[in-house]
C-alpha cells in the first residue's frame, strides 16, 4: 500500500498539457529516486473509474490537470474527481 497514484492530463489539445506532463515526470522521478512504486494514468484512460476507482490501492494521489471548486476534469471535460458527491479516501495513519 505504499504506492503513489500519478494522474495527469497530457492530451495535446489541452492547455498547458506539457506543464502537466512535466509535473508528472518530476513526481515519477522522485518516486524512482526513493524506491517508491507508482502507477500512472493519463489520457485516454484518465477517468473517474481509473483514478477514484484505484485510490484505495495507493497511499498518495498526485493529479496534474484542470479543475475548479467542483472537481478535476480530463481532456473531454468529464469529471475525474468530483467534490459534488462525497468521496472519502482512507489511508493508514502512523503516529
Secondary structure, DSSP 8 states (H G I E B T S, - for coil): ---EEEEE---TTSTTHHHHHHHHHHHHHHHHHTT--EEEE-TTS-SHHHHGGGGGG-SEEEEES-EETTEEE-TTS-EEEESSS----------
